Amino acid sequence: MTFLSTYMGALVVLVPIIIVLMSLRITREYERGVIFMLGRFWKVKGPGLIIVLPVIQQMVRVDLRTRVFDVPEQDVISRDNVSVKVNAVVYFRVIDAEKAVIQVEDFFAATSELAQTTLRSVLGQHELDEMLAERERLNIDIQTILDDQTDAWGIKVMNVELKHVDIDESMIRIIAKQAEAERTRRAKVIDAEGELQASQKFYEAAEILSGNPQAMQLRYLTTLNNIASDRSSTIVFPFPMDMMRAFEERRGV
């Protein structure tokens, strides 16, 4: 009887200690514990030391740190029917541990799948030139859509960045030809604008010179001075037609 009483006494002392030790949980600064009481949500605890009663309470740990998800390469058909391969990276974090556990089975998998479908849907509404030139606006559009849809899961999508837009080799050559044609067009336009401005200035100069013969003579002498300063072996000397007519009239006489 003495042994049995000693054994029972030890159990009486040890069982509460074991229960207390089993009830202790420690959550880190970036973790929260979602507590369920008999299967029903009770409260969110943490960080620090948490007491979870065995059997009647269960705890689910939730990490609140920012997560990075690399969206796999997606085949996208642009609005102008160009096939491209696009991948991106999504930054998100849990802001409501209760919703992240209760409202969705696996918030990480759900967010990743939603990011893939949203990426294909948004980019399919834009042309290839917009994908290449307006990435910042597309990033904001995708981030806004994801953030709105994941808000019910307690998820905050902080940023979305398109990483690569891969195009087929044949399409790259076509784009290069298009860019070359565009540069040629701009060069021709600039040249034509220069000709227009020059013709306007020539017209204004002709109006001034025609109204003042002395100005025409000064211009003629300036031209001769410019020719004289040239070191080339051949000099083209402009001879006024009025002087030729004067010589012809004298020969006629």
Secondary structure by P-SEA (a helix, b strand, c coil): caaaaaaaaaaaaaaaaaaaaaabbbbcccbbbbccccccccccccccbbbbbcccbbbbbbbccbbbbbccbbbbbcccbbbbbbbbccccccccccccccccccaaaaaaaaaaaaaaaaaaaccaaaaaccaaaaaaaaaaaaaaaaccccccccccccccccccaaaaaaaaaaaaaaaaaaaaaaaaaaaaaaaaaaaaaaaaaaacaaaaaaaaaaaaaaaaaccccccbbbbbaaaaaaaaaaaac
